[in-house]
Each structure stands twice: as structure tokens, then as C-alpha cells.
Amino acid sequence: MAAVPQIEGLTVESMLELAKTSAAALRHLPDERDWDGLNRKWVADILYTVERAKFEKLIKDAVKARKERLEEKHNLNVEMRPEFA
């Protein structure tokens, strides 16, 4: 993966939580006690290679959650009149 998106909610910790559910990903990671300070891009590369579908879903979920927070925060939700729905 060339670049890891910088999205609120897409943290190394959330990536490592995903890795815990995958035996294939865990084979490529150090012991859990050594996870402090792992490089974000390196972890993302492993997950993108081994668990592509799950990792892409994690990214999409983080993007969706961020979008919803921004819409709520900046009052960007537009209500449609019932006669046009």
C-alpha cells in the first residue's frame, strides 16, 4: 500500500485489533508484548497484503464514521421535504 490514509479512527490500535482476528496476519507481526511503537505503514502493508477485504472495510468504516461526525458537527445534514421524497 503506497500510503495509509490519515483518518480519525483509523489508528494503529484499530489495525492491530483487526490483526488479532487473523492468524495469517499474526504470523507476520511480532509478539503482542512488542507491539508498542510499531510503524503505522508497516502494519497497514501487512494487513493490506494478508487481509485486504477486512482492511478495506476497516478503512471504509473509518471514513464513514468521520463523514457522519463532520456532517453532524457542521450541520451539513439537509432534510428533504416529504413531497419530494
N, C-alpha and C positions, 0 to 999 in steps of 0.2 A: 504494500500500500504506500503510495508516494507521500501522502500527507494524512495526518489524523485530524479530523475536524475539531476545532476548539468550540465545543458546545457545552453550555451549562448542563450538568447532569451526566455527561459522558466523561467520567473520571477513571483513573487507573483502578480505583477500588471497584467501580462497577464492571470494568473489564475483567478484573481478577475474580469477581463473583461469577461471571459467566464462565471463566476458565475452570472454576471449581466443579462445574457440572459436566465437564468434558474430560474424559480420560486421555484422549488424544492431545488436548492442549496441555494437560498437566505433565505429560511426558517431556515437553519442551521447556517447561518452566522449572526454576529451582525449587527447593523445598519451601513450603509456605512460610516458615520462620525467616527466610531470607528475602521475602517479598518487599520489604521496606526499600524504597529508593529505586525500584525498577523503572526503566525508561519507558515512557508512555508509548512512543513509536514502536519500540521493540515488542511490547506486549500486544499492541494493535496488529503488527505484522504477523505475529504468531496466530492470533485469533482469526485474522482475515484469511490466512492460509489454511488453517485447520477447521475452523467453524465459520465459514463465510456467511451462510444464511443466517445463523443466530447472531453473528456480529453485525451484519447489516440491519437486522431487526432492532438490535440494541441502539444503533445509530439513529434509525428512523423514529424509534420511540422517544429518544432524547430530543430530536428535532421537533417532534410533535408536541412534547411537553413544554419545550421552550416557546414555541409558537403560541400555545394556549396561554402561557403565563404572560407573554408580551401583549397579546390581544386583550386580556383581562386588565392588565396594568395600565395600558394606554387607551382603554375603552375603544378598541377597534372593532368590536362586535357590532354588526349592523343588523337590526331586526327587520325582517321582511313583513310587509303588510299582508294580512290574511288573504285579501282578494287576489294577490299576485303569487301566492304560494301554490 
